[in-house]
Amino acid sequence: MRVEDLLLALDYIEEHLKGELFVQDIADYCCSSLSGLQKTFKYVFHLSINEYILRRRFSCAAKDLLTTNASILDIALNYGYANAESFTRGFQKVWHVKPSEYRKTRKFSGHTPKFSLSYLEASKEDFVMQRMKYDLTDLYEVLQERKNNAYVCADLCRLMWINNNLGIEAGDAALLELMRRVEEACSEEDIFLRIGGDEFVVLTNSQDMTHANEIVAKVSAQNEQVVKCKDIEFPVSIHIGAFVKNYNKHVNAAEMFGTIIDGIRNIHENEKK
């Protein structure tokens, strides 16, 4: 099953959160078998499709509780629940409090935390990267909120050469160095995502290019600095650039990630000139 099919599934779910939503319909929309979609979804996102739908609905409902004056019953009906009681039971499973208590005591963040690089020294020679956990149900909303903000795209120079000539461990060390440099240049409000093998994007929190260009300058200034892996020392450089894409409509995930990939290609083309 293709990555594009998973993005189609996410888009379909988002468009039908407030109506009837059946897994078979999602599979049909993606032109995929039901079992294939379920297995791939679980493997990639570590959630079943139904678990994702439940969490996504209650993520949106939580925001509605804090940003609107709608009654709990109206919100329940809006997300397909027949009454406030069944909605409350489901809400408690996700948020561990009743909707009425959530409305009084919580503050909706509006976006996921910054995606951060963290790695631990496993031994004198080996490093293990520790993945930061985040709530996938918020990610879709973040992409929509920041679709018109400045992007910073980055990928590693000569990764294939490093892997082929210095070894896979050296390639991993170079990727960790890329993430360290980019993360250090980011602010706490930025979101740092890995979207491919050596391709990364920073979704900044502003439509102004000033901060994005500052990230580019800080990272570019470290190009050719040496990294050590075991007894090997080698320079690491990063292709990096910033741009803004203005959407005047709702944009699906496939469009947005396509824009990011195009941004990375443009950075390479500009560096050749």
TORKOLMAR-148495 format. One line per field, with one value per residue: residue number from 0; residue in three letters; x, y, z of N, C-alpha, C in turn. Coordinates in Angstrom, 1 decimal. Example, Ala and Ser with C-alpha at 12.3 -4.5 7.8 and 13.67 -1.06 7.14 Angstrom:
<sites>
pos: (0	1);
code: (ALA	SER);
n.x: (13.2	12.8);
n.y: (-5.7	-2.2);
n.z: (7.8	7.1);
ca.x: (12.3	13.7);
ca.y: (-4.5	-1.1);
ca.z: (7.8	7.1);
c.x: (13.2	12.9);
c.y: (-3.3	0.0);
c.z: (7.8	7.9);
</sites>
This chain:
<sites>
pos: (0	1	2	3	4	5	6	7	8	9	10	11	12	13	14	15	16	17	18	19	20	21	22	23	24	25	26	27	28	29	30	31	32	33	34	35	36	37	38	39	40	41	42	43	44	45	46	47	48	49	50	51	52	53	54	55	56	57	58	59	60	61	62	63	64	65	66	67	68	69	70	71	72	73	74	75	76	77	78	79	80	81	82	83	84	85	86	87	88	89	90	91	92	93	94	95	96	97	98	99	100	101	102	103	104	105	106	107	108	109	110	111	112	113	114	115	116	117	118	119	120	121	122	123	124	125	126	127	128	129	130	131	132	133	134	135	136	137	138	139	140	141	142	143	144	145	146	147	148	149	150	151	152	153	154	155	156	157	158	159	160	161	162	163	164	165	166	167	168	169	170	171	172	173	174	175	176	177	178	179	180	181	182	183	184	185	186	187	188	189	190	191	192	193	194	195	196	197	198	199	200	201	202	203	204	205	206	207	208	209	210	211	212	213	214	215	216	217	218	219	220	221	222	223	224	225	226	227	228	229	230	231	232	233	234	235	236	237	238	239	240	241	242	243	244	245	246	247	248	249	250	251	252	253	254	255	256	257	258	259	260	261	262	263	264	265	266	267	268	269	270	271	272);
code: (MET	ARG	VAL	GLU	ASP	LEU	LEU	LEU	ALA	LEU	ASP	TYR	ILE	GLU	GLU	HIS	LEU	LYS	GLY	GLU	LEU	PHE	VAL	GLN	ASP	ILE	ALA	ASP	TYR	CYS	CYS	SER	SER	LEU	SER	GLY	LEU	GLN	LYS	THR	PHE	LYS	TYR	VAL	PHE	HIS	LEU	SER	ILE	ASN	GLU	TYR	ILE	LEU	ARG	ARG	ARG	PHE	SER	CYS	ALA	ALA	LYS	ASP	LEU	LEU	THR	THR	ASN	ALA	SER	ILE	LEU	ASP	ILE	ALA	LEU	ASN	TYR	GLY	TYR	ALA	ASN	ALA	GLU	SER	PHE	THR	ARG	GLY	PHE	GLN	LYS	VAL	TRP	HIS	VAL	LYS	PRO	SER	GLU	TYR	ARG	LYS	THR	ARG	LYS	PHE	SER	GLY	HIS	THR	PRO	LYS	PHE	SER	LEU	SER	TYR	LEU	GLU	ALA	SER	LYS	GLU	ASP	PHE	VAL	MET	GLN	ARG	MET	LYS	TYR	ASP	LEU	THR	ASP	LEU	TYR	GLU	VAL	LEU	GLN	GLU	ARG	LYS	ASN	ASN	ALA	TYR	VAL	CYS	ALA	ASP	LEU	CYS	ARG	LEU	MET	TRP	ILE	ASN	ASN	ASN	LEU	GLY	ILE	GLU	ALA	GLY	ASP	ALA	ALA	LEU	LEU	GLU	LEU	MET	ARG	ARG	VAL	GLU	GLU	ALA	CYS	SER	GLU	GLU	ASP	ILE	PHE	LEU	ARG	ILE	GLY	GLY	ASP	GLU	PHE	VAL	VAL	LEU	THR	ASN	SER	GLN	ASP	MET	THR	HIS	ALA	ASN	GLU	ILE	VAL	ALA	LYS	VAL	SER	ALA	GLN	ASN	GLU	GLN	VAL	VAL	LYS	CYS	LYS	ASP	ILE	GLU	PHE	PRO	VAL	SER	ILE	HIS	ILE	GLY	ALA	PHE	VAL	LYS	ASN	TYR	ASN	LYS	HIS	VAL	ASN	ALA	ALA	GLU	MET	PHE	GLY	THR	ILE	ILE	ASP	GLY	ILE	ARG	ASN	ILE	HIS	GLU	ASN	GLU	LYS	LYS);
n.x: (0.9	0.5	2.1	0.7	-1.9	-2.5	-2.5	-4.7	-6.6	-6.5	-7.4	-10.0	-11.1	-11.0	-12.8	-15.2	-15.7	-17.8	-20.0	-21.5	-19.2	-17.4	-15.2	-14.8	-15.8	-13.7	-11.6	-12.6	-12.6	-9.9	-9.2	-8.3	-7.8	-9.8	-8.5	-5.8	-5.6	-6.1	-4.0	-1.7	-2.2	-2.2	0.4	2.0	1.0	0.5	-2.0	-5.3	-7.6	-10.2	-9.6	-8.1	-10.0	-11.8	-10.2	-9.5	-12.0	-12.7	-10.6	-11.2	-13.7	-13.0	-11.6	-13.8	-15.3	-13.9	-13.6	-16.1	-19.5	-21.2	-23.6	-22.9	-24.5	-25.1	-22.6	-22.1	-24.1	-23.2	-20.9	-21.9	-23.0	-25.8	-26.7	-25.9	-24.9	-23.7	-21.7	-20.2	-19.2	-17.4	-15.7	-14.5	-12.9	-10.9	-9.9	-10.0	-11.5	-14.7	-16.7	-17.7	-16.1	-13.6	-14.1	-14.1	-11.5	-9.4	-6.9	-6.8	-4.2	-3.9	-2.0	0.5	3.3	6.6	8.5	11.1	14.6	16.2	18.8	20.5	23.5	24.5	26.7	30.2	30.7	28.3	25.2	21.9	18.8	16.2	12.9	10.6	7.5	4.3	1.0	-0.8	-3.4	-3.6	-1.9	-2.9	-4.5	-2.6	-1.1	-3.0	-3.4	-0.9	-0.4	0.0	2.3	5.8	8.1	10.9	13.1	15.2	18.0	20.5	23.7	25.4	24.7	24.5	27.0	28.5	27.4	28.1	30.9	32.0	30.4	27.4	26.9	28.3	26.7	24.4	25.3	25.8	23.2	22.1	23.6	22.7	20.0	20.5	21.8	19.7	17.6	18.7	18.7	16.1	13.1	11.0	8.4	8.4	7.9	9.4	9.9	10.6	10.5	11.3	13.9	16.4	15.3	13.9	11.6	10.9	8.1	7.4	6.1	5.1	4.1	5.9	9.0	11.3	12.2	12.4	14.5	16.5	17.0	17.9	20.3	21.8	22.1	23.4	25.8	27.2	28.0	30.3	31.5	33.2	32.4	32.6	32.8	33.3	36.5	36.6	36.7	34.7	33.5	30.3	27.6	24.7	21.9	19.8	16.9	14.4	10.9	7.6	4.3	1.3	-1.9	-5.3	-7.3	-8.8	-6.4	-5.2	-3.4	-1.7	-1.3	0.1	2.5	3.5	4.1	6.2	8.1	8.6	9.7	12.1	13.4	13.6	15.4	17.7	18.0	18.4	20.9	22.5	22.7);
n.y: (-1.2	2.3	5.3	7.5	6.5	6.2	8.9	9.8	8.3	9.6	12.2	11.6	10.7	13.0	14.7	13.5	13.4	14.4	13.0	9.9	7.3	4.8	2.1	0.4	2.1	4.0	2.4	1.8	4.3	4.8	2.9	0.4	-2.8	-3.8	-5.2	-4.8	-2.0	-1.7	-3.1	-1.8	0.8	0.4	-0.5	1.8	4.0	3.0	2.8	1.5	2.0	2.7	3.5	5.7	7.4	7.7	9.1	11.3	12.6	13.2	14.9	17.1	17.7	18.4	20.8	22.3	22.5	24.4	26.6	27.4	28.3	26.2	23.7	20.7	18.7	19.5	19.5	16.8	15.7	16.8	15.3	12.8	11.4	10.0	11.0	12.9	11.4	9.0	10.3	11.5	9.2	8.2	10.4	10.6	8.3	9.0	11.6	11.4	12.8	14.3	15.9	18.4	19.0	19.2	21.5	23.4	23.3	22.9	23.8	24.3	23.4	23.8	22.9	20.4	19.6	20.9	19.0	17.1	16.4	13.8	12.1	9.3	8.2	5.1	3.4	3.6	3.8	3.6	5.2	5.8	6.9	8.5	8.4	11.1	11.1	11.8	13.1	11.8	12.5	15.2	16.2	16.5	18.8	20.7	20.9	22.1	24.5	25.7	25.9	28.2	29.3	30.1	27.8	25.7	23.8	21.0	18.9	16.2	16.7	14.6	12.1	9.4	9.0	9.1	6.9	4.8	5.0	5.5	4.1	2.8	3.5	5.9	7.4	7.5	8.9	11.4	12.1	12.5	14.6	16.6	16.8	17.8	20.3	21.7	21.6	23.1	25.6	26.2	27.7	27.3	27.3	26.2	23.4	20.4	18.1	14.9	13.9	12.1	9.8	11.4	13.8	16.8	19.0	22.2	23.5	26.7	29.1	31.4	33.6	35.3	35.6	36.1	34.8	32.2	32.5	33.1	30.7	29.2	30.6	30.1	27.4	27.0	28.2	26.3	24.5	22.1	21.6	19.3	15.9	13.2	9.7	6.8	6.1	7.8	10.9	13.4	15.9	17.5	18.7	20.7	20.9	23.6	25.7	28.3	29.0	30.3	29.2	30.1	29.2	29.5	28.0	25.0	22.5	19.4	16.6	15.3	17.3	19.2	17.9	17.4	20.0	20.5	18.7	19.6	22.1	21.3	20.2	22.6	24.0	22.5	23.0	25.8	26.0	24.9	26.9);
n.z: (0.0	-0.8	0.4	-0.3	-0.3	2.4	3.2	1.7	3.1	5.7	4.9	4.1	6.4	7.9	6.6	7.1	9.8	11.3	10.5	9.5	9.5	8.1	8.2	5.9	3.9	3.9	3.0	0.4	-0.7	-0.9	-2.7	-1.8	-0.2	2.6	4.7	4.0	4.3	7.0	8.3	7.3	8.3	11.1	11.4	10.6	12.1	14.6	15.8	15.6	12.9	13.8	16.5	15.9	14.7	16.8	18.7	17.2	16.8	19.5	20.1	18.5	19.6	22.2	21.7	20.7	23.0	24.5	22.9	22.0	22.7	22.6	23.8	25.7	24.8	22.2	21.0	21.3	19.5	17.2	16.6	16.1	18.1	20.0	22.3	25.3	27.3	26.2	24.7	26.8	28.1	26.1	25.8	28.3	28.2	26.5	27.5	30.2	32.0	32.7	30.1	31.1	33.2	31.9	30.3	32.3	33.5	31.7	29.2	25.9	23.7	21.0	19.2	18.5	20.7	20.1	17.8	18.8	18.8	20.4	21.8	23.1	24.7	24.0	24.2	24.1	21.4	20.0	19.2	20.1	18.8	20.4	20.0	20.0	21.5	20.1	19.6	17.1	16.3	16.6	14.7	12.0	12.3	13.0	10.6	9.0	10.3	9.9	7.3	5.6	6.7	7.1	5.7	6.4	4.6	4.6	3.7	3.7	2.4	0.2	1.3	0.3	-0.7	1.7	3.1	1.3	1.2	3.7	5.5	7.0	9.6	9.8	8.1	9.6	11.8	10.6	9.9	12.4	13.2	11.4	12.4	14.9	14.4	13.1	14.9	17.0	15.9	15.8	17.2	20.2	19.4	16.9	14.6	14.0	11.6	10.3	7.0	5.2	4.1	4.3	4.4	5.7	7.4	8.7	10.3	10.7	13.1	12.0	9.3	8.4	6.8	8.2	10.6	9.6	7.7	9.4	10.6	8.4	8.0	10.3	10.3	7.8	8.3	9.6	7.8	6.5	8.8	11.0	11.7	14.0	13.8	15.4	14.5	12.5	10.9	9.3	7.0	7.4	5.5	4.7	2.7	2.6	2.8	2.7	2.3	1.4	1.0	-0.2	0.5	-0.4	0.5	2.0	2.5	1.6	3.1	1.3	-0.7	0.8	1.7	-0.8	-1.6	0.1	-0.7	-3.2	-2.5	-1.4	-3.7	-5.2	-3.7	-4.2	-7.0	-7.0	-5.7	-7.6	-9.5);
ca.x: (0.0	1.3	2.0	-0.4	-3.2	-2.7	-2.8	-6.1	-7.4	-6.6	-8.2	-11.4	-11.6	-11.2	-14.0	-16.4	-15.7	-19.1	-21.0	-21.3	-17.8	-17.2	-13.8	-14.9	-15.9	-12.4	-10.8	-13.1	-12.1	-8.4	-9.0	-7.5	-8.6	-10.0	-7.4	-4.5	-5.6	-6.1	-2.7	-0.8	-2.5	-1.7	1.9	2.5	0.5	0.4	-3.4	-6.3	-8.4	-11.3	-9.0	-7.7	-11.2	-12.3	-9.3	-9.6	-13.3	-12.7	-9.7	-12.0	-14.7	-12.3	-11.4	-15.1	-15.7	-13.2	-13.6	-17.4	-20.5	-22.2	-23.8	-22.3	-25.4	-25.0	-21.3	-22.2	-24.8	-22.3	-19.9	-22.5	-23.5	-27.2	-27.1	-24.8	-24.4	-22.7	-20.6	-19.4	-18.4	-16.3	-14.8	-13.7	-11.9	-9.8	-9.4	-9.9	-12.4	-16.0	-16.6	-18.0	-14.8	-12.6	-14.4	-13.8	-10.2	-8.3	-6.6	-6.5	-2.9	-4.0	-1.0	1.4	4.6	7.7	9.1	12.5	15.7	16.9	19.5	21.2	24.7	24.3	28.0	31.3	30.7	27.0	24.2	20.5	18.0	15.0	11.8	9.7	6.1	3.4	-0.4	-1.1	-4.7	-3.4	-1.0	-3.7	-4.9	-1.4	-0.8	-4.0	-3.1	0.4	-0.2	0.5	3.4	7.1	8.7	12.3	13.4	16.7	18.4	21.9	24.6	26.3	24.5	24.8	28.5	28.9	27.0	28.9	32.4	32.4	29.6	26.0	27.0	28.7	25.6	23.5	25.9	25.6	21.8	21.9	24.2	21.7	18.9	21.0	22.0	18.4	16.8	19.3	18.4	14.6	12.5	10.2	7.2	8.6	7.7	10.5	9.5	11.4	9.5	11.9	15.2	17.3	14.6	13.3	11.0	10.5	7.0	7.5	4.9	4.8	4.1	7.0	10.2	12.5	12.7	12.8	15.8	17.5	17.3	18.7	21.6	22.5	22.5	24.4	27.1	28.0	28.4	31.6	32.1	33.5	31.7	33.4	32.1	34.3	37.8	36.5	36.2	34.3	32.6	28.8	27.0	23.2	21.1	18.7	16.3	13.1	9.9	6.2	3.3	0.0	-3.1	-6.5	-8.4	-8.4	-5.4	-5.1	-2.0	-0.9	-0.9	1.0	3.7	4.0	4.7	7.4	9.1	8.9	10.6	13.5	13.9	13.9	16.6	18.8	18.1	19.0	22.3	23.3	22.8);
ca.y: (0.0	3.5	6.4	8.4	6.0	6.6	10.3	9.8	7.9	10.7	13.2	11.1	10.7	14.4	15.2	12.8	13.2	14.8	12.2	8.4	7.0	3.3	1.7	-0.1	3.3	4.6	1.5	1.9	5.6	4.7	1.8	-0.5	-3.8	-3.4	-5.8	-4.1	-0.7	-1.8	-3.6	-0.7	1.9	0.0	-0.6	3.1	4.9	2.3	2.9	1.0	3.1	3.1	4.2	7.1	8.2	8.1	10.1	12.6	13.2	13.8	16.0	18.2	18.0	19.1	22.2	22.9	22.8	25.5	27.7	27.7	28.2	25.1	22.8	19.4	17.9	20.0	19.0	15.3	15.4	17.2	14.3	11.6	10.7	10.2	11.7	13.5	10.3	8.2	11.1	11.7	8.0	8.2	11.5	10.2	7.3	9.7	12.7	11.0	13.7	14.5	17.1	19.6	19.3	19.6	22.9	24.3	23.3	22.6	24.8	23.5	23.9	24.2	22.2	19.4	20.2	20.9	17.7	17.3	15.4	13.4	10.8	8.8	7.4	3.7	2.9	4.6	3.9	3.6	6.1	5.4	8.0	8.2	9.1	11.8	10.7	12.9	12.7	11.9	13.1	16.7	16.6	17.0	20.2	21.5	21.1	23.1	25.8	26.3	25.7	29.4	29.8	29.8	26.4	25.5	22.5	20.6	17.5	16.1	16.6	13.4	11.0	8.2	8.9	8.8	5.5	3.9	5.0	5.5	3.1	3.2	4.2	7.3	8.0	7.7	10.0	12.6	12.5	13.0	16.0	17.4	17.1	18.6	21.6	22.3	21.8	24.2	26.8	26.4	28.2	26.4	27.2	25.5	22.0	19.9	16.8	14.1	13.4	11.1	9.3	12.5	15.1	17.3	20.3	22.9	24.3	27.8	29.6	32.7	33.8	36.2	34.8	36.6	33.7	31.1	32.8	33.0	29.2	28.8	31.2	29.5	26.0	27.1	28.7	25.2	23.5	21.6	21.3	17.9	15.0	12.0	8.5	5.9	6.7	8.5	12.3	13.8	17.1	17.4	19.9	20.5	21.7	24.2	26.9	28.6	29.5	30.4	28.8	30.7	28.5	30.2	27.0	23.9	21.8	18.0	16.3	15.0	18.5	19.9	17.3	17.6	21.3	20.5	18.0	20.6	23.0	20.7	20.2	24.0	24.4	21.9	23.7	27.1	25.8	24.6	28.1);
ca.z: (0.0	-1.0	1.4	-0.8	0.1	3.8	3.2	1.3	4.3	6.7	4.4	4.1	7.8	8.4	5.9	7.6	11.3	11.8	10.0	9.6	9.0	8.2	7.7	4.6	3.0	3.8	2.1	-0.9	-1.2	-1.2	-3.7	-1.1	0.5	4.0	5.5	3.7	4.9	8.5	8.7	7.1	9.2	12.4	11.4	10.5	13.1	16.0	16.2	14.6	12.3	14.7	17.6	15.4	14.5	18.1	19.3	16.4	17.1	20.8	20.0	17.9	20.5	23.3	21.2	20.7	24.4	25.0	22.0	21.6	23.8	22.4	24.9	25.6	23.9	20.8	20.6	21.1	18.3	16.1	16.3	15.8	19.3	20.1	23.6	26.0	28.2	25.5	24.4	28.0	28.4	25.2	26.1	29.5	27.8	25.9	28.2	31.6	32.8	32.0	29.3	31.9	34.0	30.9	30.0	33.4	34.0	30.8	28.2	24.6	23.3	19.6	18.4	19.2	21.1	19.1	17.7	19.3	18.7	21.7	21.6	24.3	24.4	24.4	24.5	23.7	20.0	19.4	19.6	19.8	18.8	21.2	19.3	20.8	21.2	19.8	19.3	15.7	16.1	16.5	13.6	10.9	12.6	12.9	9.2	8.5	10.9	9.5	5.8	5.0	7.4	6.4	5.8	6.2	4.2	4.7	3.6	3.9	1.3	0.0	2.2	-0.4	-0.7	3.1	3.4	0.5	1.4	5.2	6.2	7.4	10.9	9.5	7.6	10.8	12.6	9.8	10.0	13.8	13.2	10.7	13.3	16.0	14.0	12.7	16.1	17.8	15.3	15.9	18.5	20.9	18.7	15.6	14.6	13.2	11.1	9.3	6.1	4.3	4.6	4.8	4.1	6.9	7.3	9.9	10.1	11.6	13.7	11.4	7.9	8.1	6.5	8.9	11.4	8.7	7.1	10.5	10.8	7.3	8.1	11.4	9.9	6.7	8.9	10.2	6.8	6.4	10.2	11.0	12.6	14.2	14.0	15.7	14.3	11.2	10.9	8.0	7.1	7.1	5.0	4.6	1.8	3.4	2.3	3.2	1.4	1.9	0.0	0.2	0.1	0.0	0.7	2.8	1.8	2.2	3.5	0.1	-1.3	1.6	1.6	-2.1	-1.6	0.8	-1.5	-4.3	-1.9	-1.3	-5.1	-5.6	-3.0	-4.9	-8.2	-6.8	-5.4	-8.8	-10.3);
c.x: (0.9	1.1	0.8	-1.8	-3.5	-3.1	-4.3	-7.0	-7.6	-7.5	-9.7	-11.9	-11.9	-12.5	-15.3	-16.4	-17.0	-20.2	-20.8	-20.0	-17.6	-15.9	-13.8	-15.0	-14.5	-11.5	-11.3	-12.6	-10.7	-8.1	-8.1	-8.4	-8.7	-8.9	-6.1	-4.5	-5.4	-4.7	-1.7	-1.0	-2.0	-0.2	2.5	2.2	0.4	-1.0	-4.2	-7.0	-9.5	-10.7	-8.6	-8.9	-11.8	-11.5	-9.4	-10.9	-13.2	-11.6	-10.4	-13.1	-14.2	-12.1	-12.7	-15.6	-15.1	-13.3	-15.0	-18.3	-21.5	-22.4	-23.1	-23.2	-25.2	-23.7	-21.4	-23.0	-24.0	-21.3	-20.5	-23.0	-25.0	-27.6	-25.8	-24.1	-23.3	-21.5	-19.7	-18.6	-17.2	-15.3	-13.9	-12.6	-10.7	-9.1	-9.3	-10.7	-13.7	-15.9	-16.8	-16.8	-13.7	-12.8	-14.0	-12.3	-9.1	-8.1	-6.1	-5.2	-3.0	-3.0	-0.2	2.6	5.6	8.3	10.6	13.4	16.2	17.6	20.4	22.5	24.5	25.6	29.0	31.2	29.4	26.0	22.8	19.6	16.6	13.9	10.9	8.3	5.2	2.0	-0.7	-2.4	-4.6	-2.6	-1.8	-4.1	-3.7	-1.0	-1.7	-3.7	-1.9	0.6	0.3	1.7	4.7	7.6	10.2	12.6	14.9	16.9	19.9	22.6	25.4	26.0	24.8	26.3	29.0	28.6	27.9	30.4	32.8	31.6	28.3	26.1	27.4	27.5	24.6	24.0	25.7	24.1	21.5	22.5	23.3	20.6	19.3	21.2	20.7	17.7	17.4	19.0	16.9	14.2	11.5	8.8	7.2	8.3	8.6	10.1	10.5	10.3	10.0	13.2	16.1	16.6	13.8	12.6	10.7	9.2	7.0	6.1	4.5	4.9	5.3	8.3	11.4	13.1	13.2	14.2	16.9	17.9	18.2	20.2	22.4	22.9	23.5	25.7	27.9	28.4	29.9	32.3	32.2	32.7	32.6	32.5	33.2	35.7	37.8	36.0	35.9	33.4	31.2	28.3	25.5	22.7	20.0	18.2	14.9	12.2	8.5	5.3	2.0	-1.1	-4.3	-7.7	-7.9	-7.4	-5.3	-3.6	-1.1	-0.4	0.2	2.4	4.3	4.7	6.0	8.5	9.5	9.9	12.0	14.1	14.4	15.2	17.8	19.1	18.8	20.5	23.1	23.6	24.1);
c.y: (1.2	4.4	7.3	7.9	6.3	8.1	10.5	9.4	8.9	11.8	12.8	11.1	12.1	15.0	14.6	12.6	13.5	14.1	10.7	8.1	5.5	3.0	1.2	1.1	3.9	3.7	1.7	3.2	5.6	3.6	0.7	-1.6	-3.4	-4.0	-5.1	-2.7	-0.8	-2.2	-2.5	0.5	1.6	0.0	0.8	4.0	4.3	2.6	2.1	2.2	3.6	3.9	5.6	7.9	8.6	9.2	11.4	13.3	13.9	14.9	17.3	18.7	18.8	20.6	23.0	23.3	24.1	26.7	28.1	27.7	27.1	24.2	21.5	18.5	18.2	19.4	17.5	15.0	15.8	16.1	12.9	10.8	11.0	11.0	12.1	12.4	9.5	9.0	11.3	10.4	7.9	9.2	11.2	9.2	7.9	10.7	12.4	11.9	13.8	15.8	18.4	20.0	19.8	21.1	23.8	24.4	23.2	23.8	24.1	24.2	24.4	23.5	21.3	20.2	20.2	19.4	17.8	16.1	15.1	12.1	10.5	8.0	6.0	3.0	3.9	4.8	4.0	4.6	5.6	6.6	7.6	9.1	9.8	11.4	12.0	12.3	12.9	12.6	14.6	17.1	17.1	18.5	21.1	21.9	22.1	24.4	26.5	26.2	27.0	30.0	29.5	28.4	26.6	24.1	22.2	19.1	17.4	16.0	15.3	12.3	9.6	7.9	8.5	7.3	4.5	3.8	5.0	4.6	3.7	3.9	5.6	8.1	8.4	8.9	11.4	13.1	13.1	14.4	17.0	17.8	18.0	20.1	22.4	22.6	23.0	25.5	27.2	27.1	27.1	26.2	26.5	24.1	21.4	18.4	16.2	13.6	12.4	10.6	10.4	13.8	15.5	18.6	20.9	23.7	25.5	28.2	31.0	32.7	34.7	35.3	35.1	35.4	32.5	31.3	32.8	31.6	28.8	29.4	30.5	28.1	26.1	27.4	27.5	24.2	23.3	21.4	19.8	17.1	13.8	10.8	7.4	6.6	7.6	9.9	12.7	15.0	16.8	18.7	19.6	21.5	22.3	25.5	27.1	29.2	29.6	30.0	29.3	29.9	29.4	29.3	25.9	23.0	20.4	17.7	16.0	16.2	19.2	19.3	17.3	18.9	21.3	19.8	18.9	21.6	22.5	20.6	21.6	24.4	23.8	22.7	25.1	27.1	25.5	25.8	28.9);
c.z: (0.0	0.2	1.0	-0.4	1.6	4.0	2.7	2.4	5.3	6.2	4.4	5.5	8.3	7.8	6.4	9.1	11.9	11.2	10.2	8.9	9.2	7.5	6.3	3.6	2.8	2.8	0.7	-1.5	-1.6	-2.2	-3.1	-0.5	2.0	4.9	5.3	4.4	6.4	9.0	8.5	8.0	10.6	12.4	11.4	11.7	14.5	16.6	15.2	14.0	13.2	15.9	17.1	15.3	15.8	18.7	18.5	16.7	18.5	20.9	19.5	18.9	21.7	22.9	21.2	22.1	24.9	24.2	21.5	22.8	23.6	23.6	24.6	24.7	22.5	20.2	20.3	19.8	17.1	15.6	16.3	17.0	19.6	21.3	24.3	26.9	27.4	25.1	25.6	28.3	27.4	25.5	27.3	29.2	27.2	26.8	29.7	32.5	32.0	31.2	30.1	32.7	33.1	30.6	31.0	33.7	33.0	29.9	27.0	24.0	21.8	18.7	19.2	19.7	19.9	19.0	17.9	19.0	20.1	21.4	22.8	23.9	24.9	24.8	24.0	22.2	19.3	20.0	19.2	19.9	19.5	20.5	20.3	20.5	21.0	19.5	17.9	15.4	16.0	15.3	12.4	11.1	12.5	11.5	8.6	9.0	10.3	8.0	5.1	5.7	6.6	6.7	5.7	5.8	4.2	4.4	3.5	2.5	1.3	0.9	1.6	-0.4	0.7	3.4	2.6	0.8	2.8	6.0	6.7	8.7	10.8	9.0	8.7	11.6	11.9	9.9	11.4	13.9	12.5	11.7	14.4	15.6	13.7	14.0	17.0	17.2	15.4	17.2	19.0	20.1	17.3	15.7	13.6	12.9	10.2	8.3	5.1	4.9	5.1	4.5	5.4	6.6	8.7	9.6	11.2	12.1	13.1	9.9	7.4	7.9	7.3	9.8	10.6	8.1	8.1	10.7	9.7	7.5	9.2	11.0	8.8	7.2	9.4	9.1	6.7	7.8	10.3	12.1	12.8	14.5	14.2	15.4	13.0	11.5	9.5	8.1	6.8	6.7	4.7	3.6	2.6	2.7	2.9	2.2	2.1	0.7	0.5	-0.4	0.5	0.2	1.6	1.9	2.4	2.4	2.3	-0.6	-0.5	1.6	0.2	-2.3	-1.0	0.0	-2.7	-3.8	-1.8	-2.7	-5.5	-5.0	-3.7	-6.3	-8.1	-6.4	-6.6	-9.7	-9.9);
</sites>
